[in-house]
């Protein structure tokens, strides 16, 4: 069994929450969760992330079957991401106020033994267990490229002035490439999906501690949000937490 919980908050600086998330337990026994971080003006960013979440979940549910292996699930997720991208682009083309809107996306299809994770942009997925915390996804961002080249450290990237510049997103990209990962899961393991509003304010070890020591998924997420707010929460903060029972 999979337990799911999500939280989203406008933070302490932004006037509007442009993040969105969705969780769904499917009749086929799979659980699906997704986090999106919108961009492109207040109205556009909020709409883009909502379209992405709703379209992705709807299209993925049509495609998933309990007998699918991980590669088939990755393909189904990529197709759902592509359709979400098309839906955002279609809406953006209908009104000048939505021109250029877009969103990141990170998702997981979870079943007993493993999760299939997909991402576009810099929203992240983490695997958390008694052995520690491990980032599953790789950011599609300018600073991630700089880290890869050795120009800056991962810690410097968290504070870099260009940390919000992403190189891949739903909406702006016509032909969108979606990365996919397979993460083995054991009973008691956690999967954390989050927007960069949490990543840039809470350290990995803080996330590890709050998830492992929380009384419930909800309390763990509330404690993570509190950490973000103690650090000023300059951006919207969104996270989904899953636990394998």
SELUMLO-914619 format. One line per field, with one value per residue (C-alpha): x, y, z; residue in one letter. Coordinates in Angstrom, 2 decimals. Example, Ala and Ser with C-alpha at 12.3 -4.5 7.8 and 13.67 -1.06 7.14 Angstrom:
2
c1 12.30  13.67
c2 -4.50  -1.06
c3 7.80  7.14
resn A  S
//
This chain:
245
c1 0.00  1.02  0.15  0.10  -0.07  0.57  0.95  1.27  1.77  2.23  5.27  6.14  6.98  4.91  1.41  0.01  0.69  1.72  2.53  0.10  0.10  -2.06  -2.19  -4.30  -4.70  -5.80  -8.07  -5.30  -3.32  -0.90  -0.46  0.40  1.62  2.80  4.18  4.34  5.88  4.38  6.04  5.20  3.34  0.89  -2.10  -0.08  2.04  -0.91  -2.89  0.03  0.74  -2.95  -3.35  -0.21  -1.37  -4.91  -3.93  -1.03  -3.12  -6.05  -3.91  -1.68  -4.63  -5.90  -2.60  -1.55  -2.24  -1.24  0.77  3.04  6.75  8.83  9.84  6.21  5.30  8.08  6.71  3.16  4.38  6.30  3.20  1.12  3.77  3.73  -0.06  0.12  2.69  0.40  -2.55  -0.51  0.71  -2.82  -4.17  -1.22  -1.97  -5.52  -4.74  -1.84  -1.91  -0.87  1.88  5.08  3.55  5.04  5.73  8.10  6.85  8.01  5.92  5.98  4.07  4.40  3.74  5.07  8.81  9.51  8.60  8.88  9.86  9.68  10.79  11.05  12.67  13.98  11.27  12.77  12.18  14.02  14.20  14.29  14.95  16.76  19.92  19.62  18.32  19.12  18.07  16.56  16.09  18.53  17.60  17.25  18.77  21.67  23.23  23.00  25.09  27.57  27.74  28.29  31.19  32.69  32.29  30.33  29.43  25.94  25.77  26.76  24.05  21.38  22.31  23.35  21.56  20.68  19.33  15.82  16.87  15.67  16.60  13.55  9.85  6.33  4.89  7.86  9.27  7.54  9.35  9.67  12.14  11.13  13.67  12.64  14.07  13.31  13.71  13.55  11.37  11.15  8.55  9.06  10.69  9.52  9.35  9.38  8.42  8.89  9.20  12.37  10.67  11.47  14.80  16.24  15.24  15.59  18.83  18.82  19.55  16.64  14.32  15.66  15.16  11.63  10.43  11.91  10.86  7.45  4.39  2.56  3.08  1.04  3.11  6.36  5.21  4.07  7.48  9.22  7.01  7.90  11.61  11.04  9.23  12.00  14.33  12.05  10.10  10.77  8.99  5.89  6.49  4.91  5.66  4.09  5.20  4.56  5.29  5.40  3.43
c2 0.00  3.59  6.54  9.98  13.57  16.98  20.60  23.92  27.44  30.87  31.57  34.89  37.05  36.06  37.47  34.38  30.67  29.47  25.94  23.03  19.37  16.29  12.83  9.90  6.28  4.26  1.25  -0.78  -0.54  2.16  5.55  8.67  12.06  15.20  18.64  21.62  25.07  27.60  30.59  33.37  36.06  35.65  34.53  32.47  30.59  29.61  28.44  26.54  24.52  23.69  22.59  20.47  18.68  18.03  16.96  14.81  12.89  12.44  11.22  9.01  7.27  6.37  4.71  2.89  -0.80  -2.98  -5.37  -2.62  -2.88  0.16  1.00  0.99  3.23  5.64  5.78  6.34  9.16  10.77  10.65  12.28  15.00  15.65  16.04  18.37  20.41  20.58  21.66  24.51  25.66  25.53  27.71  30.12  30.63  31.73  34.86  37.37  37.41  33.76  34.08  32.38  30.70  27.41  25.09  22.52  19.02  16.15  13.02  9.49  6.31  4.17  0.51  -2.15  -2.40  0.65  4.10  5.46  9.14  11.71  15.32  18.45  21.56  21.98  20.52  17.45  13.95  12.48  8.92  8.89  5.86  4.92  4.84  8.55  10.90  10.65  12.98  10.97  13.68  15.97  19.65  21.12  24.43  26.75  26.21  22.42  22.70  24.82  22.19  19.46  21.43  21.95  25.74  25.86  23.45  22.09  24.27  27.38  26.51  26.84  30.53  31.40  34.49  32.55  29.47  30.10  29.95  26.62  25.11  22.90  23.46  22.59  25.39  27.12  23.93  22.55  19.21  18.44  15.89  14.25  12.40  9.13  7.18  3.92  4.03  0.78  1.08  -1.01  -1.02  2.08  4.12  7.61  9.51  13.31  15.47  19.23  22.57  24.66  26.78  23.97  22.92  26.44  26.87  23.43  21.44  17.77  16.73  18.83  17.12  13.72  14.44  15.82  12.98  10.19  11.69  13.08  11.72  11.59  12.58  15.71  16.78  16.13  18.39  21.07  21.02  21.34  24.30  25.87  25.52  27.24  30.09  30.48  30.99  33.69  31.50  33.84  31.47  29.27  26.00  22.72  19.12  15.70  12.90  9.20  6.30  2.60  0.74
c3 0.00  -0.64  1.62  -0.04  1.21  -0.36  0.70  -1.13  0.16  -1.40  0.81  2.40  -0.63  -3.66  -4.05  -5.78  -5.65  -9.12  -7.93  -8.21  -7.25  -7.60  -6.05  -7.19  -6.17  -9.19  -9.25  -10.87  -7.63  -8.73  -7.05  -9.03  -7.82  -9.60  -8.66  -11.04  -10.63  -13.03  -14.67  -17.09  -15.17  -12.33  -14.40  -16.85  -14.33  -12.18  -15.19  -16.74  -13.60  -13.14  -16.77  -16.46  -13.31  -14.55  -18.07  -16.92  -14.37  -16.77  -19.67  -17.54  -15.93  -19.41  -20.24  -17.08  -16.61  -13.64  -15.86  -17.24  -16.57  -15.61  -19.19  -20.30  -17.37  -18.33  -21.85  -20.60  -18.36  -21.24  -23.43  -20.67  -20.27  -24.02  -24.00  -20.99  -22.91  -25.93  -23.76  -22.25  -25.65  -27.06  -24.23  -24.47  -28.15  -27.44  -25.42  -25.34  -21.52  -21.47  -24.06  -22.91  -19.90  -18.79  -15.89  -14.50  -13.76  -11.58  -11.21  -9.86  -10.61  -7.50  -6.93  -4.60  -5.09  -7.25  -8.50  -12.02  -11.80  -14.62  -14.67  -16.77  -15.26  -11.73  -9.51  -7.84  -6.55  -3.57  -2.23  1.57  3.77  6.96  4.83  3.97  1.29  -2.43  -5.21  -8.06  -10.67  -12.43  -12.79  -16.26  -15.26  -15.91  -12.48  -12.82  -15.97  -14.03  -11.29  -13.88  -15.36  -11.93  -12.09  -8.83  -6.03  -5.37  -2.24  -4.23  -6.76  -4.05  -3.60  -7.15  -8.59  -11.76  -9.98  -11.34  -15.00  -16.34  -19.67  -20.21  -19.40  -20.45  -22.56  -24.19  -25.76  -28.86  -28.81  -25.13  -23.78  -20.49  -18.34  -16.69  -13.76  -11.95  -8.16  -6.15  -3.03  0.11  2.88  5.02  2.24  1.28  -1.97  -1.81  -4.81  -4.41  -6.15  -5.87  -3.22  -0.78  -2.32  -2.01  1.64  3.26  3.27  2.35  5.93  7.19  4.71  5.76  9.46  9.18  6.95  9.07  12.41  11.56  13.36  10.02  6.39  7.01  10.03  8.14  5.31  7.74  9.42  6.04  5.18  8.54  7.70  4.36  6.09  8.67  5.70  4.31  1.82  -1.13  -3.51  -3.46  -1.60  -2.73  -1.80  -2.07  0.24  -0.38  1.97  1.19  3.86
resn X  X  X  X  X  X  X  X  X  X  X  X  X  X  X  X  X  X  X  X  X  X  X  X  X  X  X  X  X  X  X  X  X  X  X  X  X  X  X  X  X  X  X  X  X  X  X  X  X  X  X  X  X  X  X  X  X  X  X  X  X  X  X  X  X  X  X  X  X  X  X  X  X  X  X  X  X  X  X  X  X  X  X  X  X  X  X  X  X  X  X  X  X  X  X  X  X  X  X  X  X  X  X  X  X  X  X  X  X  X  X  X  X  X  X  X  X  X  X  X  X  X  X  X  X  X  X  X  X  X  X  X  X  X  X  X  X  X  X  X  X  X  X  X  X  X  X  X  X  X  X  X  X  X  X  X  X  X  X  X  X  X  X  X  X  X  X  X  X  X  X  X  X  X  X  X  X  X  X  X  X  X  X  X  X  X  X  X  X  X  X  X  X  X  X  X  X  X  X  X  X  X  X  X  X  X  X  X  X  X  X  X  X  X  X  X  X  X  X  X  X  X  X  X  X  X  X  X  X  X  X  X  X  X  X  X  X  X  X  X  X  X  X  X  X
//
